[in-house]
Amino acid sequence: MDLSGIEVLDLTRLLPGPAATQFLADLGADVLKIEAPGVGDYARDLPPFTEAGIGAIFDAVNRGKRSVGIDLKREEGRALFYRLAADADVLVEGFRPAVTDRLGVDYETIAAHNPDIIYCSLSGFGQTGPLADTVGHDLTYEGYAGLLDLTREAEDASPQIPGFPIADMAGGTFAAFSIVAALLSRELGGGGEYLDVSLTEVLTAFGQPLVYDAVAGDPPRPGQTPYSGGLPWYDVYETADGGHVTLAALEPRFWQSFCEAVDREELASLHGTDDTAEREALREELQSLFQERTREEWMEALEGSEATVGPVLTFAEALEHPHLAERGLIHEGASGAPRLGLPALVNGERPTASSDSPKLGADTRDVLTAAGIDERRIDALVADGVLATPST
């Protein structure tokens, strides 16, 4: 998993696209973040801010990248961008459909300069279809994907907004996966490819286990699916201290282990029952059981067993958990801001971009000089506002 030598042109902003290219940067790719002079990625100015005064969201998904400030609305800027695109391996853009046409950086134009480029468009609804031009954010896509409906405890309850931007992060992850797959295909003899990744489609695909029932006329309803509390042996229960634990005993052997661990073996035969009254009685029995101890007491009592019971942690608690600490997922950047690395170990090590997120235009001069642009030409374009450097 070493992408050293792969050059990525990143035209994305905010979260989904930068997350995708962050994964590539963590794996060693040289990611050139192309930003508009004077504006840059909007996430730079979104609170909360790190101690270094950088937008925390921007800092989280732009580490290890290089920033090149180019105004793509200017002909001179586009000409320079085409020079970079000619030698790039990947281009990722997150504009609404047709924006790249207006900017002159659409796939057909870029492919004319570099037929072997892997070009990925990451958008809310994809490049085609009746919703292609619809604006939205993570919550919008969660609603269209059917996820929000299933966050309700029951039909008469309101949808609950997930605490994580699931569509954004899932879409970014799948875009990175698609790019790496396309790079492999090219390495095996294929050519350049155009990838059209939709955040809504990626999130909808996460519902794969529920597709059959939905299409067969028995659509999954809130609180009734195996994954939303419909099964008492796969649910969340409150503990004596107001905390919560998860019980995830889908398989009979794990349910048997749970019943033995809590000394309630008489409940073992109820696993898999379709009787509504039995299920509700079992749920009440389990709730009463878990109310006997605090969350931590349950964790201590069941440690080492196969009861499939876990704590419901706050996000802060999750980040402080010794397991994640030992695995090295969390680390501190040079700016002092906490960061999460690539969620995978490669040969026992976690690939993570070492440098901080770049200042707007920090690498404009170096990148363009390496591309053969004369220093005096760069100076003139900086003065004219076509390019951005840290001094502008």
C-alpha positions, 0 to 999 in steps of 0.5 A: 500500500505504497502510493509514492510516485503517484501525483494527485490533483485535488480540486475538492473542498470541505469534507468528502473530497479532501477525506478521499485524497487524505487517504491517498496522501496517507498512503504516500501519494503527492497530493497537490491541493489546487485552491483559488487565490484569496479564498482557498478551501472554505473549511480553512475558516470553519470553526472550531479552530486548532491552537494554531488558528486552523479550521479543525476540519480542514486540518483533519483531512488535509495533512501531508498535502501541498497547496497550489493557489491557481485561479482556474477562472483565468485563462492563464491559470487554466494553462498552468493547470493543464501543465500540471495535469499532463504529468498527474496520475489522478484528478479528483473534483467535487463540484456540482455537475457542469461546473468543471465544463465552465472552468475548462477542467472537465474530463474530456478536456483534461484527458486531451492533455493526459489520456492516462489520467484517473479522473474522479468526480465526487458529488452528492447524487452523481453526474446524471439523473434527475437529482444531479444538480440538486444541492445538499449536504451530508444530512440531505444524502442520509435522508435520500438513502433511507438511513434517517428513516431507520434511525427512529426507534418506532414509526411515531418517533422522529428521525435521529441525526447520526453523530458522524457525517456518514455520507461524506466520509463513506463517499470519500472512502469509496472514492479513494477505493475506486481511485486505487482500483483504477490505478491498479487497472491502469498498471495491469494494462488499462488506460485512463478512466472516469469515475463518477461517485455519488455520496447518496449511492455509496450510503444507500449501498450500505443498506445491502443487507436490507435490500431483499425485504425492501424490494420484495414488498416488506420494507424495513421499518424503524425499530423492526429490522435486525439492525435497528432494535427489532431483535432483543438480543441485538439492541442497546440497554440502559445500565444502573448509572444511566449509561448504556451497553450494546448486546450483539448476540446475533448468532445462537452461540454468542447468545448462549455465551451471554446467557451463561455469563449472566447466569440466565441460562433459562433464556437461551431457548428464546433466541430466534423466536418470532413471537412478538409477545416473547420478544417484548417480554425478553426485552423487558427482562434484559432491560431489568437485568442490565439495570442491576449494574453500572456500565463499567461494572458490566464490562468488568463482569463480562471481560473475557467472555463471548457475551458480545456486550460492549459499552456505548462510549462517548466519542471522547471516551472512544478516542481515549480508549487504551485499545485505540491508543495501542493501535496508534490510530490517534496521533498529534500533528506538529500543530498540536492538533489531534488527528486520526490516521489511516484506519488500517495497519500495513505490515504492522505499521499505520501509514500516515502523512507526517506533515501538517495541513498546508497554508494557502498557496504554500507550495505554488512556487515550488510546484510550478518551478518544478513544472518548468514555469519561469520564476519571473512568470510566476512573480508576474502571475502572483502580482496579477492575482492568478496565483497565490503564495503565502506572501499574497 
